[in-house]
């Protein structure tokens, strides 16, 4: 594949990189992913437990099936197939039953494989933003609404109020690198899943993606738990977590000042809540843990208590509060998945199709974030040369980037002529750099949700 750092010689790589600038690194990571799609190792992942799947050549080969899923735009399936075949296999058609039959053979792990490959290359290249030399990984979960079929309700459960019609939903837990807007790890569960157990499982395997990069885990008050805190300390994972007012009430009442160290004893009552479990046994052996409790005053006059293991000589009280504030990036990450990338606009109703669409959407989100990060760096270099600085710093318009990526990126990779492909990527790159938006930090708006009817919203418009 063209533009793969891992398959080109160093001289060729440097020549192409100089032509494209910083954004080339993001392009080559994506093309390296697509090169893996044609390998036998990837085909084995796609087959899963079905040893004979994708062993015979069909009208829609495995490589094209992956590209069709990544480039889908959430329209009716007939129109999706019509557009895809017109671009990539002119004069041929593909029936919906034939396409869905191929989809049912495909393991959703294929897109997790691509995501892991991309993340490994991203962090191996050392391109990430950090906070005092550490990645900031926010952990959170969200319900994803799915088609309410009997099979989905039995598989994943429902979300909604008691007495209402059942709405099928699944649980999605993500570890989000909030400074780089990359989803480091994602896992699908039943709705109303145990978020704390999911956090343990996912934080234990993030090294597979980020390598040896040091990181800080940031969690909301729903993750406040003595067993989880003990596990994080034993694993050597520094963290910042918001406490509820009912958490460690005795210790919170004994706080002297806004930043103090506190021993949290594992009393018999606290251990009894986990009696007969590995967590209870671990708490009994440990006896207690040491936490740093930090009181943060909010702009609206309220306050919150944060528990952390970060040392005071490296992270001040204000920096701990700033770290927790960065956690909001995981909320905007879910917003991008659900609204910008239309993750809940599924191809079909079968659980296997749902998982394919979810993991494919997460992969596309990471590719878009990677390209945006490199484009922002290129943009910053150009802005520094301006004779008259702008009133506000600017960043790449990510909504425009996502739409352009869905339209053009897959199409670029399928062009056989290297010169034509380079020209298409260069035009895409120039187009992305032209669409910027001002960055105004510190803006705060009152919440309007539920106050006004809005049939014609001006935000969250469809991007593709």
C-alpha positions in Angstrom: 0.0 0.0 0.0 1.2 3.5 -0.7 2.1 5.8 2.2 2.9 3.1 4.7 5.8 4.0 6.9 6.1 0.4 7.9 6.4 -0.9 4.4 8.3 1.8 2.5 12.0 2.5 2.7 13.2 5.4 4.9 14.2 7.6 2.0 10.8 7.2 0.2 9.0 7.8 3.5 10.9 11.0 4.2 10.2 12.3 0.7 6.5 11.8 0.9 6.4 13.0 4.5 8.0 16.3 3.5 5.5 16.8 0.7 2.5 16.2 3.0 3.8 17.7 6.3 2.7 16.5 9.7 -0.7 15.2 8.5 1.2 12.5 6.5 1.8 10.6 9.7 -2.0 10.2 10.2 -2.5 9.1 6.6 0.2 6.5 6.8 -1.3 5.0 10.0 -4.6 4.6 8.2 -3.1 3.1 5.1 -1.2 0.7 7.3 -4.5 -0.4 8.8 -5.9 -1.0 5.3 -2.8 -3.0 4.3 -3.6 -5.3 7.2 -7.1 -5.9 5.8 -5.5 -7.9 2.9 -3.4 -10.2 5.1 -4.2 -13.8 6.1 -3.9 -12.9 9.8 -6.7 -10.4 9.4 -8.8 -12.9 7.5 -8.4 -15.3 10.4 -9.7 -12.7 12.8 -12.7 -12.0 10.5 -13.6 -15.7 10.4 -13.7 -16.1 14.2 -14.9 -19.6 15.0 -16.1 -20.2 11.4 -13.1 -21.8 9.8 -14.6 -21.8 6.3 -15.8 -18.2 6.2 -14.2 -16.0 3.5 -12.2 -18.9 2.0 -14.0 -18.6 -1.4 -13.9 -15.6 -3.7 -17.3 -13.9 -3.9 -18.8 -10.9 -5.7 -18.0 -8.9 -2.6 -14.5 -9.9 -1.4 -13.6 -9.5 2.3 -11.4 -6.4 1.7 -14.4 -4.7 -0.1 -16.8 -5.8 2.7 -14.6 -4.0 5.3 -14.4 -0.9 3.1 -18.2 -0.9 2.6 -18.8 -1.0 6.3 -16.3 1.7 7.1 -17.7 4.0 4.4 -21.4 3.5 5.1 -23.4 6.7 5.8 -26.5 5.4 7.5 -28.8 5.7 4.5 -31.1 2.9 3.3 -29.2 -0.2 2.6 -30.2 -0.3 -1.1 -28.8 3.2 -1.6 -25.6 2.3 0.3 -25.0 -0.7 -1.9 -25.9 1.2 -5.0 -23.3 3.9 -4.3 -20.6 1.6 -3.2 -20.8 -0.7 -6.2 -21.1 2.3 -8.6 -17.8 3.6 -7.2 -15.8 0.4 -6.7 -17.4 -2.2 -9.0 -19.1 -0.3 -11.9 -21.6 -2.3 -13.9 -22.2 -4.8 -11.1 -24.9 -4.9 -8.5 -25.2 -6.6 -5.1 -28.4 -7.7 -3.5 -29.2 -6.8 0.1 -29.6 -10.4 1.1 -26.2 -11.2 -0.4 -24.6 -8.4 1.4 -26.2 -9.2 4.8 -25.3 -12.9 4.4 -21.6 -11.8 4.0 -22.0 -9.5 7.0 -23.3 -12.4 9.2 -20.1 -14.3 8.5 -17.9 -11.4 9.7 -16.7 -11.4 13.3 -17.0 -7.9 15.0 -13.5 -8.5 16.3 -12.2 -7.5 12.8 -12.8 -3.8 13.6 -11.3 -4.1 17.1 -8.3 -5.6 15.4 -8.0 -2.5 13.2 -8.5 -0.2 16.1 -5.8 -1.9 18.2 -3.4 -1.8 15.2 -4.1 1.9 14.7 -3.7 2.8 18.4 -0.5 0.9 18.7 1.0 2.8 15.8 -0.3 6.1 17.1 1.2 5.8 20.5 4.4 4.1 19.2 5.0 7.2 17.1 4.9 9.4 20.2 2.4 11.9 18.9 0.0 12.2 21.8 -0.7 15.2 24.0 0.0 14.7 27.7 -0.6 16.4 31.0 2.7 16.7 32.8 4.1 13.9 30.7 1.1 11.5 31.3 -1.8 10.5 29.2 -5.2 11.3 30.7 -7.5 8.3 30.3 -11.1 8.9 31.3 -13.3 5.9 32.0 -17.1 6.0 31.5 -20.0 4.0 30.2 -23.1 4.9 28.2 -26.3 3.2 27.1 -26.6 2.7 23.3 -30.2 2.4 22.0 -30.6 -0.5 19.6 -33.5 -2.0 17.6 -36.1 -3.4 20.0 -36.4 -6.9 18.8 -37.0 -9.8 21.1 -33.5 -11.2 20.4 -31.9 -7.9 21.3 -33.9 -7.5 24.5 -33.0 -11.0 25.6 -29.3 -10.4 24.7 -28.7 -6.9 26.1 -31.7 -5.9 28.1 -33.7 -2.6 28.1 -33.3 1.0 29.0 -36.1 3.2 30.1 -38.7 3.9 32.8 -40.8 1.2 34.4 -44.2 0.9 32.8 -43.0 2.3 29.4 -42.6 0.2 26.3 -39.3 -1.7 26.5 -36.5 0.0 24.5 -33.6 -2.4 23.8 -30.2 -1.0 24.8 -26.7 -2.2 25.3 -24.0 -0.9 27.6 -20.8 0.6 26.0 -17.8 1.2 28.2 -14.9 3.3 26.9 -11.4 4.3 28.0 -10.9 7.7 26.3 -7.7 9.5 25.9 -9.3 12.9 26.4 -6.3 15.1 25.3 -6.0 13.3 22.0 -9.6 12.3 21.6 -8.7 8.7 21.0 -10.8 5.7 22.3 -8.1 3.5 23.7 -10.4 0.6 24.6 -14.1 -0.2 24.2 -16.3 -3.0 25.3 -19.9 -3.9 24.9 -22.0 -5.3 27.8 -25.6 -5.7 28.7 -27.4 -2.5 29.7 -27.0 -1.5 33.3 -23.7 -3.3 33.5 -21.2 -3.1 36.3 -19.1 -0.1 35.3 -16.5 -0.6 38.0 -15.8 -4.2 37.0 -15.6 -3.0 33.3 -13.1 -0.3 34.4 -10.8 -2.9 35.9 -10.9 -5.1 32.9 -10.2 -2.3 30.5 -7.5 -0.4 32.4 -5.7 -3.8 32.9 -5.3 -4.1 29.1 -4.7 -0.5 27.9 -1.0 -1.2 27.8 -1.7 -3.2 24.7 -2.6 0.0 22.9 -0.4 2.7 24.6 2.7 0.7 25.3 4.8 2.2 28.1 3.3 5.6 28.1 2.5 6.7 31.7 -1.1 7.6 32.3 -3.6 8.9 34.9 -7.1 7.3 35.1 -9.9 9.9 35.7 -13.4 8.7 36.8 -16.7 10.2 37.8 -18.5 9.6 41.1 -20.1 6.5 39.8 -16.8 4.7 40.0 -16.1 5.6 43.7 -15.5 2.3 45.3 -13.0 1.0 47.9 -12.3 -2.3 46.1 -11.7 -0.4 42.8 -9.4 2.1 44.6 -7.5 -0.7 46.3 -7.1 -2.5 42.9 -5.8 0.7 41.2 -3.3 1.2 44.0 -2.1 -2.4 43.8 -1.7 -2.1 40.0 0.3 1.1 40.4 -2.3 3.1 38.4 -2.6 6.8 39.6 -6.1 8.1 39.5 -8.4 11.0 40.2 -12.0 10.2 41.1 -14.9 12.3 42.3 -16.5 11.2 45.5 -20.2 11.3 46.3 -21.3 13.1 49.5 -22.2 9.7 51.0 -18.7 8.2 50.3 -16.3 8.0 53.3 -18.5 10.4 55.3 -16.4 10.1 58.4 -13.2 10.8 56.5 -14.7 13.7 54.6 -15.9 15.3 57.9 -12.4 15.1 59.3 -10.8 16.9 56.4 -8.5 19.7 57.6 -8.3 22.3 54.8 -8.9 21.7 51.1 -6.0 19.3 50.5 -5.1 16.6 53.0 -3.9 13.0 53.2 -6.4 10.5 54.7 -6.2 6.9 55.7 -9.3 5.0 54.7 -9.7 2.1 57.0 -11.3 -1.1 55.8 -13.6 -1.5 58.8 -15.6 -4.7 59.4 -18.7 -3.0 58.1 -17.0 -2.0 54.9 -15.5 -5.4 54.4 -18.9 -7.0 55.2 -20.4 -5.3 52.1 -18.0 -7.5 50.0 -18.0 -10.6 52.3 -17.2 -13.9 50.5 -15.7 -12.2 47.4 -12.1 -11.7 46.3 -12.6 -8.0 46.9 -13.5 -8.6 50.5 -10.5 -10.9 51.1 -8.2 -8.3 49.5 -9.6 -5.5 51.7 -9.2 -7.7 54.8 -5.5 -8.3 53.9 -4.8 -4.7 53.1 -6.4 -3.2 56.2 -6.5 0.3 54.8 -5.4 2.6 51.9 -4.0 6.1 51.8 -5.8 8.6 49.7 -5.3 12.3 49.1 -8.7 14.2 49.4 -9.0 17.5 47.5 -11.9 19.9 47.9 -12.6 21.9 44.7 -14.8 25.0 44.6 -16.9 25.3 41.5 -17.9 28.4 39.7 -21.6 28.1 40.8 -20.7 28.1 44.5 -20.9 24.4 45.1 -17.9 22.1 45.8 -16.8 18.6 45.1 -14.4 16.3 46.8 -11.8 14.4 44.7 -9.9 11.3 45.8 -6.5 10.8 44.2 -3.1 9.1 44.6 -1.2 11.8 42.7 1.7 13.2 44.9 1.3 16.7 46.1 4.8 17.7 45.2 4.0 17.0 41.5 0.4 17.9 41.2 -1.1 20.9 43.0 -4.7 21.1 44.2 -5.5 23.2 41.2 -4.0 20.7 38.8 -5.9 17.9 40.4 -9.1 19.9 39.7 -8.0 20.6 36.2 -7.4 16.9 35.6 -10.9 16.1 36.7 -12.3 18.8 34.5 -10.6 17.1 31.5 -12.9 14.1 32.2 -15.6 15.9 30.3 -13.8 14.8 27.1 -15.2 11.3 27.4 -18.7 12.8 27.4 -18.0 14.7 24.2 -16.5 11.5 22.8 -19.8 9.7 23.3 -21.5 12.7 21.7 -19.3 12.3 18.6 -20.1 8.6 18.3 -23.8 9.0 18.7 -24.5 12.3 17.0 -21.7 13.1 14.6 -21.0 9.5 13.5 -24.6 8.3 13.9 -23.5 5.1 15.8 -27.1 4.3 16.7 -28.1 4.3 13.0 -27.6 0.6 12.5 -27.4 -1.5 9.3 -29.7 -4.2 10.7 -31.2 -5.7 13.8 -29.0 -8.8 14.5 -26.6 -8.5 17.4 -23.6 -9.3 15.2 -24.5 -6.5 12.9 -24.9 -4.1 15.8 -21.4 -5.0 17.2 -19.9 -4.6 13.8 -21.3 -1.1 13.4 -20.3 0.0 16.9 -16.7 -1.1 16.6 -16.4 0.2 13.1 -17.7 3.6 14.2 -15.2 3.7 17.1 -12.4 2.9 14.6 -13.5 5.7 12.2 -13.7 8.1 15.2 -10.1 7.3 16.1 -8.9 7.8 12.5 -10.7 11.2 12.4 -9.1 12.2 15.7 -5.7 11.2 14.5 -6.0 13.2 11.3 -7.4 16.2 13.2 -4.5 16.1 15.7 -1.9 16.2 13.0 -3.8 18.8 11.0 -4.0 21.0 14.1 -0.3 20.8 14.4 0.2 21.7 10.7 -2.4 24.5 11.2 -0.5 25.8 14.2 2.7 26.0 12.2 1.0 28.0 9.5 -0.7 30.3 11.9 2.6 31.2 13.5 3.7 32.6 10.1 0.7 34.9 9.8 1.6 38.6 9.7 -1.5 39.5 11.7 -2.5 37.0 14.3 -6.2 36.0 14.6 -8.3 37.2 17.5 -8.7 33.6 18.8 -6.6 30.5 18.2 -8.2 28.2 15.6 -8.5 24.4 15.3 -9.6 22.1 12.6 -13.4 21.8 12.3 -13.8 18.1 13.3 -17.4 17.9 12.0 -16.3 18.9 8.5 -13.3 16.5 8.8 -15.6 13.6 9.7 -17.9 14.3 6.7 -15.0 14.6 4.3 -13.3 11.5 5.7 -16.5 9.4 5.1 -16.8 10.8 1.6 -13.2 10.6 0.3 -10.8 8.6 2.4 -11.8 5.1 1.3 -12.2 6.3 -2.2 -8.6 7.5 -2.2 -7.2 4.2 -1.0 -8.9 2.3 -3.9 -7.2 4.3 -6.6 -4.6 2.2 -8.3 -2.6 5.0 -9.8 -0.1 6.2 -7.1 0.1 9.8 -8.6 -3.6 10.1 -8.8 -4.0 8.8 -5.2 -1.4 11.3 -4.0 -3.2 14.1 -5.7 -6.6 13.1 -4.1 -5.0 12.9 -0.6 -3.3 16.3 -1.1 -6.6 17.9 -2.1 -8.3 16.3 0.9 -5.6 17.6 3.1 -5.8 21.1 1.8 -9.6 21.1 2.1 -9.4 20.0 5.7 -6.9 22.8 6.6 -9.3 25.4 5.1 -12.1 24.6 7.4 -11.2 25.9 10.9 -13.1 27.2 13.9 -12.1 29.5 16.7 -11.2 28.1 20.1 -12.6 30.1 23.0 -11.7 28.4 26.3 -13.7 29.0 29.4 -17.1 29.6 27.7 -20.0 28.6 29.9 -23.7 28.5 28.8 -26.8 27.8 30.9 -28.4 24.4 30.3 -31.4 24.7 28.0 -32.3 21.0 27.7 -36.0 20.6 28.3 -36.8 24.3 28.5 -37.6 24.9 24.9 -39.2 22.9 22.1 -36.8 22.6 19.1 -38.0 20.7 16.1 -35.4 22.3 13.9 -32.1 22.2 15.9 -29.2 24.3 14.6 -26.6 22.0 16.3 -25.8 18.3 15.7 -26.7 18.5 12.0 -25.9 15.4 10.0 -22.4 15.3 8.7 -23.0 12.7 5.9 
